[in-house]
Amino acid sequence: MSDKIIISCALTGVLTDPKRFPVPVTPEQMAAEAKRAFDAGAAIMHVHFRQQGEGKGHLPSWEPKLAMEIMGAIRAACPGVILNQSTGFRGPDYQPPLDCLRAVRPEIAACNAGTLNYLKINSDGSWAWPPGIFDNAPQKVHDFLDVMHETNTQPEFECFDTGIVRSVEMYVRNGMYKGVPKYNFVMGVPSGQPVDVDLLPILMRLRMKDAPWQVTAIGRKEIWPLHMRVAELGGHLRSGLEDTFYLPDGSAATSNGQLIGALAVIARGAGREIATSGEARVMMRLDG
């Protein structure tokens, strides 16, 4: 187990309404929130782009010019920070996130490693949103990996269930990706794997030997014991307003900095020191 732990901050998410929750949208807001998280210990910023028009801040944007503006603002506010671009996109025409990858050329980008039924149900049995599919067929994964290779971007394989974890090794054995994969075990999506400490030994066993890993934990108070166990087992940590709006004591978070500060306390409580962005670059073998 490495003594150093890398903390990622997921600044804003996909569809969260800024009128209801304190998520950043504009380049200035994104930079300010990134600075708070950076100062609290986050070496990596996981970034989604939002539309900038009036009343449109809850919707995603794939405009390369805006993507470059947001990433540039974050870099200026957080010298040396590592940028991780979201690429989640439904449907067969996924050229827009590929265009953003080519424009931004981030150090890391999410590679959604398999398909998931995207479901949530209300207490009365009705659907919380229309049932859908987060489609990530092998050819789509292949296309994203090819562009990431072109832009010298390290993929972070996002895994929503155990079958997707197992698929990552197949991508490596097939030659779609060369190198040791970096896993992100996503826990807490209602139709994916749950926030459950007992799953961690299974997920660690299913990953490729010696591959680095982190957990994205989505939820409320139940996520914090999971973060502690991840730190104890040698994984890396992620939180932010994409993943939760609640601090360990159950109170509402008003900034990403508060959530990253809580992760830093957990990491040190597990006997791990927080990696700076420079140290994280070395640990992850990132160029530059």
ABEGO torsion letter per residue (X at the ends): XBABBBBBBBAAEAABBAAABBBBABAAAAAAAAAAAAAAGBABBBBBBBBABBGAAABBBABAAAAAAAAAAAAAABBGBBBBBBABBBEABAAAAAAAAAAAGBABBBBBABBBBBBBBBAAGBBABBBBBBBBBAAAAAAAAAAAAAAGBBBBBBBABAAAAAAAAAAAAAGABBEBBBBBBBBGBAABBBBBAAAAAAAAAABBBGBBBBBBBBEBAAAAAAAAAAAAAGBBBBBEAAABABBAAGBBBABAAAAAAAAAAAAAAAGBBBBBAAAAAAAAGBBX
